[in-house]
Amino acid sequence: MTYEQTVAALDATPAFPGKPGLERMQHLLARLGNPQKELKCVHVAGTNGKGSTCALLASILQRAGYRTGLYTSPHLTDFSERIRIDGEEIPHDEVIRLAQRVLTEAEDCRAEGFPLTEFELITAMAFLWFREQNCAVCVLETGLGGRCDATNVIESPLLTVLTSISLDHTKILGDTIEQIAFEKSGILKPGVPCVCYPDLPRAAEGVIRTTAQVQSARLVVAPLKDLTFVDASLRGTRLLTERSMPLTLPLLGEHQMKNAAVVLACVKELRALGWEIPDSAVQEGFENVSFPARMEVLSETPPVLLDGAHNPEGTAALAKAVKKYVTKKRMIGVCGMMEDKNVREAVRKLDGVMEKVYTVAPDSPRAMSAQALAAEWERRRIDAEPVSSVQEALEKALQEGAQRGVLVCGSLYLAGEARPLLKKLLNPA
């Protein structure tokens, strides 16, 4: 198979299991020799911020001299973005080789009554690749939830990490903060320290504390007081630690300061476990972290921003950052969302940011139609125009937003489509 055919074969695998649980994943990994048992991992779950937290921590560990695996999802433009070692994406020919191996095993698993999901197959590929490449440490982002997530077959991680928690994927994880916190905290393991986001809803923190007590896991709420905000611009955020160590983070938003506090708490815990992580690695890791489509600035004049925020908490943080650090003017927007999200509330959180919005349907079977999304914006008394293609929407927005700026948001699926198009439109050959 070609690379494209391989990715298509993985994509054709069901996305969701008939019954939640780890049995299918454990069965597959046993057939593959249980590669996950040979890995040292930091396991990260949460509703928002887990991707940037993973990227930051991996960046620091890499610069501390450790061969570092990073597993995140979804990808933006290329499947290989999901599996990286020291910042390098897995080569396409290795994707083909590993996919063929897990797909073959998956056929036998299905015959034995263990039908695998797409995410389970990809997670198995990541474990195999990290073991083959002798990674010293791996940073793993959960795909959905935590308790029944395919990554939760890791039995004894170095650390578990919980980032911001809010309502999302409510049809699967539950429709209360307590239910979602229960699912996320399912990654906690007996005797393994858990680093927790410093500003969780009280109900979520209560569930997490109970889980930690049951697991005899020491809970570390990241101390935000140890970080001082210096300033921020379109180029990023400057911070100062309690020991007066300057940090430069090329990510915008107050929520990124909280994510930074989580990462610094993780570094402290890893040092206590014997991992040598000098301050220089922390500084270089912060300064060089790359995480596209998270308040990504593609142009400063006029400001053109790309963000994958797709739920109310994410769009609220986005709106706050845009108003504070980018522009006081209302921008021209391009928006595309998934219909299984809390679209109405996510749009409401963007009040005061957009003058006009071009709506699109991202390339996903779960996408909300451009017309239905336009109606949600019109409910907020924002002029909205449904457009048939992302390219057309971007062209119109860039033309109309030459003075105001452009914001593209609503889904990582949209961000993945829009990013290469925006780069071409902003930098024509």
C-alpha positions in Angstrom: 0.0 0.0 0.0 1.0 3.6 -0.5 1.2 6.0 2.4 -2.2 7.6 1.3 -3.8 4.1 1.1 -2.4 3.2 4.5 -3.8 6.3 6.1 -7.1 5.6 4.4 -7.2 2.0 5.7 -6.7 3.3 9.2 -9.3 5.9 8.7 -11.8 3.3 7.5 -11.6 1.5 10.9 -14.5 2.4 13.2 -13.8 5.5 15.4 -15.8 4.4 18.4 -16.1 1.0 20.1 -19.3 -0.8 20.7 -18.4 -1.1 24.4 -15.9 1.1 26.2 -12.9 -0.7 27.8 -9.3 -1.6 27.6 -9.7 -5.3 26.8 -9.4 -4.9 23.0 -6.3 -2.8 23.3 -4.7 -5.2 25.8 -5.5 -8.1 23.5 -3.8 -6.4 20.5 -0.8 -5.4 22.5 -0.3 -8.9 23.9 -0.1 -10.1 20.3 2.5 -7.4 19.5 4.7 -8.3 22.5 3.4 -5.6 24.9 5.7 -2.8 23.7 4.1 -0.4 26.1 5.6 -2.3 29.1 9.1 -1.2 28.0 8.3 2.5 27.9 8.7 5.2 30.6 5.8 7.6 30.1 4.2 10.8 31.3 0.4 10.4 30.7 -1.7 13.5 30.1 -5.5 13.9 30.1 -7.8 16.9 30.1 -10.4 18.7 28.1 -8.3 21.7 26.9 -4.6 22.4 27.1 -3.4 18.8 27.1 -1.8 19.1 23.6 0.2 22.2 24.4 1.1 20.8 27.8 2.4 17.6 26.1 4.3 19.6 23.5 6.0 21.8 26.1 7.0 18.9 28.3 8.4 16.9 25.4 10.3 20.0 24.2 12.0 20.4 27.6 12.8 16.7 28.0 14.3 16.6 24.5 16.6 19.6 25.3 17.6 17.9 28.5 19.2 15.2 26.3 16.6 12.5 26.5 15.3 10.8 23.4 11.7 11.8 23.7 8.6 10.3 22.1 5.5 12.5 21.7 2.0 11.1 20.9 -0.8 13.5 20.2 -4.0 13.7 18.3 -5.6 14.6 16.0 -3.2 15.7 13.3 -3.6 18.9 11.4 -2.3 18.3 7.9 -0.4 15.0 7.9 -1.0 11.8 9.8 2.7 11.4 10.8 2.3 14.5 13.1 0.7 12.2 15.7 3.9 10.2 16.4 7.1 12.2 16.9 10.6 11.6 18.4 12.6 14.6 19.3 10.3 16.8 17.3 10.7 14.6 14.1 7.6 13.1 12.6 7.5 9.3 12.0 8.7 8.7 8.4 5.9 7.7 5.9 7.5 4.4 5.1 7.5 3.5 8.8 3.8 4.4 9.0 3.2 1.9 6.2 5.2 -0.8 7.8 3.7 -0.4 11.3 0.2 0.0 10.0 0.4 -3.2 8.0 1.5 -5.0 11.1 -1.2 -3.7 13.4 -3.9 -4.1 10.7 -2.9 -7.7 10.2 -3.1 -8.4 13.9 -6.4 -6.5 14.0 -8.0 -8.9 11.6 -7.1 -11.8 13.9 -8.3 -9.8 16.9 -11.6 -9.2 15.2 -12.0 -13.0 14.5 -11.3 -13.6 18.2 -14.1 -11.2 19.3 -11.9 -8.1 19.8 -12.8 -5.5 17.0 -10.3 -2.6 17.2 -10.9 1.1 16.7 -8.9 3.5 14.7 -7.3 5.2 17.7 -6.4 1.9 19.3 -4.5 0.9 16.1 -2.7 4.2 15.9 -1.8 4.0 19.6 -0.3 0.6 19.1 1.8 1.9 16.2 3.1 4.6 18.5 4.1 2.2 21.2 5.9 0.0 18.7 7.8 2.9 17.1 8.8 4.4 20.5 10.1 1.0 21.6 12.0 0.3 18.4 13.6 3.7 18.6 14.7 3.3 22.2 12.9 6.3 23.5 14.1 7.2 27.0 10.8 8.8 27.8 7.4 9.2 26.1 4.7 11.9 26.6 1.3 10.5 25.8 -1.8 12.5 25.2 -5.1 10.7 25.8 -7.5 10.7 22.8 -10.8 10.8 24.6 -11.5 10.8 28.3 -9.0 8.7 30.2 -10.3 5.7 32.0 -11.2 3.7 28.9 -8.8 5.5 26.5 -6.4 3.3 24.5 -3.4 5.0 26.1 -4.5 4.0 29.6 -2.9 0.5 29.2 0.2 2.2 30.6 0.3 0.5 34.0 3.1 2.5 35.8 3.7 5.9 34.3 6.3 8.2 35.7 3.6 10.8 36.2 0.0 11.4 35.4 -1.1 14.9 34.5 -4.6 16.5 34.4 -5.1 19.7 32.5 -8.1 21.9 32.3 -11.5 20.1 32.6 -14.8 21.2 31.3 -17.9 19.9 29.5 -17.0 18.2 26.2 -17.9 14.9 24.4 -20.8 14.8 26.8 -22.6 12.0 24.9 -19.6 9.7 25.6 -18.1 11.0 28.8 -21.2 12.2 30.7 -23.0 15.5 30.9 -21.7 16.8 34.3 -18.3 18.0 35.4 -18.2 15.3 38.0 -18.7 12.5 35.4 -16.1 14.0 33.1 -13.6 14.4 35.9 -14.2 10.8 36.9 -13.3 9.7 33.3 -10.3 11.9 33.1 -8.9 10.9 36.5 -9.1 7.3 35.4 -5.5 7.6 34.3 -4.3 7.9 37.9 -2.3 4.9 39.0 -1.4 3.5 42.4 1.4 5.4 44.1 2.1 7.5 40.9 2.2 11.3 41.5 -0.5 13.3 39.6 0.1 16.9 38.6 -3.1 18.9 38.3 -4.2 22.1 36.6 -4.3 25.0 39.1 -7.8 26.4 38.3 -10.2 23.4 38.0 -13.9 23.7 38.9 -14.4 22.7 42.5 -16.6 19.8 41.6 -13.9 18.4 39.3 -11.1 18.8 41.8 -13.2 17.0 44.4 -13.6 14.0 42.2 -9.9 14.0 41.4 -8.9 14.2 45.0 -11.2 11.3 45.8 -9.6 9.3 43.0 -6.1 10.2 44.2 -6.9 9.0 47.7 -8.3 5.7 46.4 -5.2 5.2 44.3 -2.8 6.4 47.0 -1.5 8.8 44.4 0.0 12.1 45.7 -1.9 15.0 44.1 0.1 18.1 43.2 -1.9 21.1 42.2 0.4 23.2 40.1 1.2 26.4 42.1 0.4 29.4 39.9 1.9 31.7 42.5 5.3 30.5 41.4 5.0 32.2 38.0 4.9 35.9 37.4 3.4 37.3 34.2 5.8 39.9 32.6 4.2 40.8 29.3 2.7 39.4 26.1 2.5 40.3 22.5 1.7 38.6 19.2 5.1 37.0 19.5 4.3 35.2 22.7 4.3 35.4 26.5 7.1 36.3 28.9 7.1 34.8 32.4 9.3 34.8 35.4 9.6 31.8 37.8 9.8 32.1 41.6 13.6 31.8 41.2 13.7 34.7 38.8 14.3 32.5 35.8 12.9 34.2 32.7 10.8 32.1 30.3 9.6 32.9 26.8 6.5 31.0 25.6 5.6 31.5 21.9 1.9 30.8 22.8 -0.7 33.4 23.7 -3.3 33.6 26.4 -3.6 33.6 30.2 -4.5 29.9 30.0 -1.1 29.2 28.6 0.4 30.6 31.9 -1.6 28.0 33.8 -0.4 25.2 31.4 3.1 26.5 31.9 2.6 26.1 35.7 1.6 22.5 35.1 4.7 21.8 33.1 7.0 23.3 35.6 5.4 21.2 38.4 6.0 18.2 36.2 9.6 19.1 35.8 9.9 19.4 39.6 8.4 15.9 40.0 10.6 14.4 37.4 13.7 15.9 39.0 12.6 14.3 42.3 12.5 11.0 40.5 16.1 11.4 39.4 15.7 12.9 36.0 18.3 15.5 35.2 16.6 18.5 33.7 18.7 21.7 33.9 17.2 25.1 33.9 18.7 25.7 30.5 16.6 22.8 29.1 13.5 24.3 30.6 14.2 27.7 29.1 15.1 26.3 25.7 12.1 23.9 25.8 9.7 26.8 26.4 11.3 29.1 23.8 11.4 26.5 21.0 8.1 24.7 21.6 5.9 24.5 18.4 2.2 23.8 18.5 0.4 24.9 15.4 -3.2 26.2 15.5 -3.2 27.2 19.1 -3.5 31.0 18.9 -1.0 30.7 16.0 -0.1 34.0 14.4 0.3 33.6 10.7 0.6 37.4 10.0 1.0 40.4 12.3 -0.1 43.1 9.9 -3.0 42.6 9.5 -3.3 40.1 12.3 -4.2 36.6 11.0 -4.8 34.1 13.7 -5.5 30.3 13.5 -6.9 28.5 16.5 -8.4 25.0 17.0 -10.7 26.0 19.9 -13.8 23.9 19.5 -15.7 24.0 22.8 -17.0 26.8 25.1 -14.0 26.8 27.4 -11.6 27.0 24.4 -13.5 29.7 22.6 -13.7 31.8 25.9 -10.0 31.6 26.3 -9.5 32.5 22.7 -11.8 35.5 22.9 -10.1 36.8 26.0 -6.6 36.5 24.4 -7.7 38.2 21.1 -9.2 41.2 22.9 -6.3 41.6 25.3 -3.3 40.9 23.1 -4.3 41.2 19.4 -6.8 43.9 18.5 -9.6 45.9 19.9 -11.3 45.9 16.5 -13.8 43.2 15.7 -12.2 40.8 13.2 -13.4 39.0 10.2 -13.9 35.3 11.0 -13.9 32.0 9.3 -15.6 29.4 11.4 -16.3 25.7 11.0 -17.5 23.4 13.8 -18.5 19.8 14.6 -22.2 19.4 15.2 -21.6 17.1 18.3 -20.1 20.1 20.2 -21.9 22.7 22.3 -21.9 25.0 19.3 -24.3 27.6 20.6 -22.3 28.2 23.8 -19.0 28.1 22.0 -20.2 30.8 19.6 -21.6 32.9 22.5 -18.2 32.9 24.1 -16.8 34.7 21.1 -19.2 37.7 21.5 -17.4 40.9 20.7 -14.6 39.3 18.6 -16.2 39.1 15.2 -17.6 41.7 12.9 -18.6 39.2 10.2 -18.2 35.4 9.9 -17.8 33.2 6.9 -19.0 29.7 7.9 -17.9 26.5 6.4 -18.3 22.7 6.9 -14.9 21.1 7.7 -14.0 17.9 6.0 -15.5 15.5 8.6 -18.7 13.4 8.7 -19.4 15.1 12.1 -19.2 18.6 10.6 -22.1 21.0 11.1 -23.4 22.4 7.8 -22.2 25.9 6.9 -25.9 27.0 6.8 -26.7 25.7 10.3 -23.6 27.3 11.7 -24.4 30.6 10.1 -27.8 30.5 11.8 -26.0 30.2 15.2 -24.0 33.3 14.5 -27.0 35.2 13.3 -28.7 34.4 16.6 -25.9 36.4 18.2 -26.7 39.3 15.7 -23.4 38.7 13.9 -23.5 38.9 10.1 -22.7 35.4 8.8 -22.4 34.0 5.3 -22.2 30.3 4.6 -19.5 29.4 2.0 -19.1 26.2 0.1 -15.3 25.8 0.5 -12.6 26.7 3.0 -10.5 28.3 0.2 -13.3 30.6 -0.8 -14.0 31.6 2.8 -10.4 32.4 3.5 -10.0 34.5 0.3 -13.1 36.5 1.2 -12.0 36.9 4.8 -8.5 38.1 3.9 -9.9 40.6 1.4 -12.5 42.0 3.8 -10.2 41.8 6.9 -7.2 43.7 5.4 -7.8 46.4 8.0 -9.5 44.5 10.8 -7.6 41.2 10.8 -8.8 37.6 10.4 -9.5 34.9 12.9 -10.0 31.3 11.8 -11.4 29.0 14.5 -14.0 26.4 15.5 -12.3 23.0 14.9 -8.9 21.4 14.5 -10.3 19.8 11.4 -10.9 23.3 9.9 -7.4 24.4 11.2 -5.8 21.5 9.3 -7.5 22.4 6.1 -7.0 26.2 6.5 -3.3 26.3 7.6 -1.6 25.3 4.3 -4.1 27.4 2.3 -3.5 30.5 4.5 0.3 30.1 4.1 -0.1 30.1 0.3 -2.5 33.0 0.3 -0.4 35.1 2.7 2.9 34.3 0.9 2.1 33.8 -2.8 5.1 32.6 -4.8 
